[in-house]
Amino acid sequence: MKPLARALCLWELGRQAASWRLATGQKCVWPGGRCWASVPKAFGTRTNFLQSRPCITRTGRIMRPDDANVAGNVHGGTILKMIEEAGAIISTRHCNSQNGERCVAALARVERTDFLSPMCIGEVAHVSAEITYTSKHSVEVQVNVMSENILTGTKKLTNKATLWYVPLSLKNVDKVLEVPPVVPNTVSYSQSSLIHLVGPSDCTLHGFVHGGVTMKLMDEVAGIVAARHCKTNIVTASVDAINFHDKIRKGCVITISGRMTFTSNKSMEIEVLVDADPVVDNSQKRYRAASAFFTYVSLSQEGKSLPVPQLVPETEDEKKRFEEGKGRYLQMKAKRQGHTEPQP
């Protein structure tokens, strides 16, 4: 057997064994005896191949000839299988993160799957799964697939999917268990996005999107982020300067993304980005169309201001954005109090 073929064979054998052992809490060992990850049965700690964040997992493997069609494009079923495996791993791990009856996460629904770009033989598929929402008996998982050309190092997003899982008891598979809540104060927990196809009713007579339509969608996404973070009634308090970087034409698909950047005692700042994808015009690539910072406050049933749960930034980028948001907050607070220093 050729060295490359033998390496691929050993790699696949190790991957298949690891997939089963991840669900049973056993140690994962490569052929030849090398340990590459150890997963405790309570699934309470991260492994070597996982990011340290509690609600994200990553897997990956190289695409082989038997994964693809005669033209060299990877079968959609192969990608779907990898997506479901990643979702099952992170859901099962999360549902067993607390002491109690052991369970396995079963796929209940595939909400949406987007095939954005084809993947080819020889490319490495990187699958990342993130828990975006939990209810009492279900888990929502967002899965993204990136392809990497290992010769050039270029990466591109090829697939996006949203899946729902339910935890089933290992003692009685007909029994649905309760899902532990995720840590609610991280950026990844509350970040949200909305995809909108621009139609004629959104546009002017010249075929460009009304600014009011864009701002309405931006505020909706910011509101979702704030509501997920606080779990209370939230209202818009202010909007920083909205920058319209480029016009959006009719027929574009726009993605409005929102993420928490900073929280004070009584307010929260949310960054909202609008990206436009002219799907009917292959000559133009995806571009940034608008951006803004929204400030929200949390209210009680009586309409009184409530304390905001403090954001816990995890990555270096999140910590940097937090400090930048703090600077904007202090500057705005000083301006309201009339103590701003003259600008040079």
SULBELGI-V922438 format. One record per residue. N is the residue number from 1. RES is the residue in one small letter. PHI is phi as a letter, one per 30 degrees, with the letter a starting at -180 (999 if undefined). PSI is psi as a letter, one per 40 degrees, with the letter a starting at -180 (none if undefined). Layout:
n->{N;N}
res->{RES;RES}
phi->{PHI;PHI}
psi->{PSI;PSI}
//
This chain:
n->{1;2;3;4;5;6;7;8;9;10;11;12;13;14;15;16;17;18;19;20;21;22;23;24;25;26;27;28;29;30;31;32;33;34;35;36;37;38;39;40;41;42;43;44;45;46;47;48;49;50;51;52;53;54;55;56;57;58;59;60;61;62;63;64;65;66;67;68;69;70;71;72;73;74;75;76;77;78;79;80;81;82;83;84;85;86;87;88;89;90;91;92;93;94;95;96;97;98;99;100;101;102;103;104;105;106;107;108;109;110;111;112;113;114;115;116;117;118;119;120;121;122;123;124;125;126;127;128;129;130;131;132;133;134;135;136;137;138;139;140;141;142;143;144;145;146;147;148;149;150;151;152;153;154;155;156;157;158;159;160;161;162;163;164;165;166;167;168;169;170;171;172;173;174;175;176;177;178;179;180;181;182;183;184;185;186;187;188;189;190;191;192;193;194;195;196;197;198;199;200;201;202;203;204;205;206;207;208;209;210;211;212;213;214;215;216;217;218;219;220;221;222;223;224;225;226;227;228;229;230;231;232;233;234;235;236;237;238;239;240;241;242;243;244;245;246;247;248;249;250;251;252;253;254;255;256;257;258;259;260;261;262;263;264;265;266;267;268;269;270;271;272;273;274;275;276;277;278;279;280;281;282;283;284;285;286;287;288;289;290;291;292;293;294;295;296;297;298;299;300;301;302;303;304;305;306;307;308;309;310;311;312;313;314;315;316;317;318;319;320;321;322;323;324;325;326;327;328;329;330;331;332;333;334;335;336;337;338;339;340;341;342;343;344}
res->{m;k;p;l;a;r;a;l;c;l;w;e;l;g;r;q;a;a;s;w;r;l;a;t;g;q;k;c;v;w;p;g;g;r;c;w;a;s;v;p;k;a;f;g;t;r;t;n;f;l;q;s;r;p;c;i;t;r;t;g;r;i;m;r;p;d;d;a;n;v;a;g;n;v;h;g;g;t;i;l;k;m;i;e;e;a;g;a;i;i;s;t;r;h;c;n;s;q;n;g;e;r;c;v;a;a;l;a;r;v;e;r;t;d;f;l;s;p;m;c;i;g;e;v;a;h;v;s;a;e;i;t;y;t;s;k;h;s;v;e;v;q;v;n;v;m;s;e;n;i;l;t;g;t;k;k;l;t;n;k;a;t;l;w;y;v;p;l;s;l;k;n;v;d;k;v;l;e;v;p;p;v;v;p;n;t;v;s;y;s;q;s;s;l;i;h;l;v;g;p;s;d;c;t;l;h;g;f;v;h;g;g;v;t;m;k;l;m;d;e;v;a;g;i;v;a;a;r;h;c;k;t;n;i;v;t;a;s;v;d;a;i;n;f;h;d;k;i;r;k;g;c;v;i;t;i;s;g;r;m;t;f;t;s;n;k;s;m;e;i;e;v;l;v;d;a;d;p;v;v;d;n;s;q;k;r;y;r;a;a;s;a;f;f;t;y;v;s;l;s;q;e;g;k;s;l;p;v;p;q;l;v;p;e;t;e;d;e;k;k;r;f;e;e;g;k;g;r;y;l;q;m;k;a;k;r;q;g;h;t;e;p;q;p}
phi->{999;d;e;d;d;d;d;d;d;d;d;d;d;d;d;d;d;d;e;d;d;d;d;c;i;c;d;c;b;d;e;j;j;d;d;c;a;b;c;d;d;d;h;c;b;d;c;d;c;c;d;d;d;d;b;b;b;b;b;a;a;d;d;c;e;d;d;b;d;d;d;j;c;d;d;d;d;d;d;d;d;d;d;d;d;d;d;d;d;d;d;d;d;d;d;c;d;b;d;l;d;d;b;b;d;c;d;c;a;c;d;a;b;c;c;d;a;d;c;c;e;j;d;c;c;c;c;c;b;b;d;c;a;b;c;d;b;b;b;c;b;c;b;c;b;c;c;b;d;d;d;c;i;d;b;a;d;c;b;b;a;b;b;c;b;b;d;c;d;d;d;b;d;d;c;c;c;d;c;d;d;d;d;d;c;c;d;d;d;c;d;b;b;b;c;b;d;d;c;e;d;d;c;d;d;c;i;c;d;d;d;d;d;d;d;d;d;d;d;d;d;e;d;d;d;d;d;d;d;c;i;b;d;b;b;d;c;a;b;d;e;d;c;c;d;a;d;c;c;d;j;d;c;c;c;c;c;b;b;d;c;a;b;c;d;b;b;b;c;b;c;b;b;c;c;c;b;d;d;c;b;d;d;c;c;e;b;d;c;a;a;a;c;c;c;b;b;c;b;d;d;d;i;c;d;c;d;c;e;d;d;c;d;c;d;d;d;d;d;d;d;d;d;d;d;d;d;d;d;d;d;d;d;d;d;d;d;i;c;d;d;d;d;d}
psi->{h;i;d;d;d;d;d;d;d;d;d;d;d;d;d;d;d;d;d;d;d;d;e;e;f;i;h;h;h;i;h;e;e;h;h;e;i;h;h;i;d;e;f;e;i;i;i;d;e;i;i;e;i;e;f;h;i;h;i;i;i;i;h;i;d;e;e;i;a;d;e;e;h;h;i;d;d;d;d;d;d;d;d;d;d;d;d;d;d;d;d;d;d;d;e;e;e;i;h;a;h;i;i;h;h;h;h;d;i;h;d;i;h;h;g;d;i;i;i;i;h;e;i;h;h;h;h;h;h;h;h;e;i;h;a;d;e;i;h;h;h;h;h;i;h;i;i;h;h;e;d;e;e;i;i;i;h;d;i;h;i;h;i;h;i;i;h;h;h;d;d;h;e;e;h;h;i;i;h;i;i;i;h;e;e;i;d;d;d;e;i;i;i;h;h;h;h;h;i;d;e;e;i;i;d;e;e;i;h;i;d;d;d;d;d;d;d;d;d;d;d;d;d;d;d;d;d;d;d;d;f;a;h;i;i;h;d;i;h;i;h;h;h;h;d;i;i;h;i;h;e;i;h;i;h;h;h;i;i;h;d;i;h;a;d;e;i;h;h;h;h;h;h;h;h;h;h;g;d;e;g;e;e;h;i;h;i;h;d;i;i;i;h;i;h;i;i;h;i;i;d;e;e;i;h;i;i;h;h;h;i;g;h;d;i;d;d;d;d;d;d;d;d;d;d;d;d;d;d;d;d;d;d;d;d;d;e;f;f;i;i;h;i;none}
//
